[in-house]
């Protein structure tokens, strides 16, 4: 099953681009296209898509990625795929709050023959194989595959809606900016989430706290923020 990725995200993608195709959601291979239950049954308990706290939550029978295929890009015309890829990349670069449910995306931002993407957990650029010149891959943190607001946040970015308009639709006011010097890690925290909350970067937190693996945090750990 794929829950809201299939029933909400894909139909909204189709509305944005009626000629686009569903490249796939569930696939029996490592990563977010597979289900957590199946990966564990296959002995892949340390697959990157089920290792982090937010990927250990959510339905175990749900695929958590989608491939959005553009026939015009397959024919060598990249304008359409570049439009949506750029919106996703821009959102990652500015740490748009709406990206909280995504793990990564790959696509074609520059309408060229290079694949661009963003890792929303590690807060840095990413890339993948050449098939992403003509299809966009989006993976969703498994805790959010059945979360309507989280899926709508992705739709909002793809559709070019402003952050303010999306926040108003969901009743979110602007968040106050706080500048504490330290933060105590709680269950479910990630460095990406902490960085967004306190207007800093994952790289800065790693440097200040001598962290070599940004995916490993301990409950109760005290992080320097400045």
Secondary structure as UniProt FT lines:
FT   HELIX           5..9
FT   HELIX           10..16
FT   TURN            18..19
FT   STRAND          21..24
FT   TURN            32..33
FT   HELIX           36..41
FT   TURN            42..43
FT   TURN            45..46
FT   HELIX           48..50
FT   HELIX           53..55
FT   TURN            60..61
FT   STRAND          65..69
FT   HELIX           71..74
FT   TURN            75..76
FT   HELIX           79..93
FT   TURN            94..95
FT   HELIX           97..101
FT   STRAND          102..107
FT   STRAND          116..119
FT   TURN            120..123
FT   STRAND          124..126
FT   HELIX           130..133
FT   STRAND          135..140
FT   HELIX           142..144
FT   TURN            145..146
FT   HELIX           148..158
FT   TURN            159..160
FT   HELIX           163..169
FT   TURN            170..171
FT   STRAND          182..184
FT   TURN            187..188
FT   HELIX           191..197
FT   TURN            198..199
FT   HELIX           202..209
FT   TURN            214..215
FT   TURN            219..220
FT   STRAND          222..224
//
